[in-house]
């Protein structure tokens, strides 16, 4: 197993590296793994000390798609990170991992010694909990885990201090939040959410993305012509919210309806996370599908088509919804209503949830399918409202009024003490009748798709509010979740609880 001489010779595909390590000739193989987004003195000393534990040092690097330290990370691609590590004399080989954790790479490379920094000696410091799985993988192959003990730096801290993508007012706000609550203080609210029994009520909406290449104007008519390339279907609406909630609590129930025609029930059940228990009734017409035609590059939406029933639902279907609500409401610690205005929640259903829910979180959504008739005015009472600024202004019929004044007015009218108003790139405005106002900035400037981002904010903020968390905490965690949501296409991927925790920790360093 001769040692390579140049930087490029050191960087190998995982399988090639595994084959090379298989012939060890009595040498001890040492393995380090991590993101290493910004090479610094702490990394260098970590690698130098690790090299003293054996004869050959190999380093595997987390691939870009599994780096969960914020929407602007990694700053450097996996190829660049691998190259910078390979330039160190103490490192013999480098490979880019293909999986989210090191476990598979450990199984493949079978190191004699697996090395982590001293901060991982306390398992509680690892928000992913994966150090336990990694240690088990090392032990499976007769290896041992060791920890370096030198000066510890943080790539996230250095990047936040010197290469932050945020303007100074946002950086200053984050520093203040870190001082007031700390990452562990914030994340404790998400940890405690595991005890909550949550009931999510709302329409099932399947979001279909039809990706196209635009061809241009039709030769015979003044219309745009496009060639369909591929399509994908996402579990949206209340399904997406339930999946987000299930990242934090295994006790999520859903009350919704599917169409009697084109039910898509198999797809729906297959795309619900473990911990979500669906109660799916039936309604007239097909299951709701919102089909968006999108130019592949630069991911520009062209138009959308709704597949849905028009008109009032039959009385028997409405009665079935009422009965399901009456049965489920008493057992829920948090009732989260996502009212998309497509016929599920009539006046009687709204009255029922307002009267019976012990803690009621509501979003009433404005969209093309409800023509502006669906507003928070439907709900005479709530414990928490999470809506966009446009939805608030429409409900109060005030296009230019002061937002804080309108928020207080909505709080009084709807008998709701806590509100979160989302404002896109301006972040959100939070209000608590006892605490007052909090303005929280947006934590991303990179938006791939806004579909589903409001539902993500609603899910996370509601979990916090239902436990009595300060509104600033609920808004902060909701905004971080929203920043993650706009970085992906629609509801393609539900919120990852571990990724959210890592994002918060990295943001506050």
Secondary structure, 3 states (H helix, E strand, C coil): CCCCCCHHHHECCHHHHHHHHHCCCCCCEEEEEECCCCCCHHHHHHHHHHHCCCCEEEEEECCHHHCCCCCCCCCCCHHHHHHHHHCCCCCCEEEECCCCCCHHHHHHHCCCEEEECHHHCCHHHCCCCHHHHHHHHHHHCCCEEEECCCCCCCHHHHHHHHCCCCCHHHHHHHHHHHHHCHHHHHHHHHHHHHHCCEEEEECEEEEEEEEEEEEEECCCCCCEEEEEEEEEEEEEEHHHHHHHHCCCCCCEEEEEEEEEECCCHHHHHHCCCCCEEEEEEEEEEECCEEEEEEECCCCEEEEEEEECCCCCCCHHHHHHHHHHHHHHHCCCCEEEEEECCCCCCCHHHHHHHHHHCCCEEEEECCCCCCCCCCCHHHCCCCCEEEEEHHHHHHHHCCCCCCHHHHHHHHHHHCCCCEEEEECHHHCEEEEECCCEEEEECCCCCCCCCCCCHHHHHHHHHHHHHHCCCCHHHHHHHHHHHHHHHCCCCCCCCCCCHHHHHHHHHHHHC
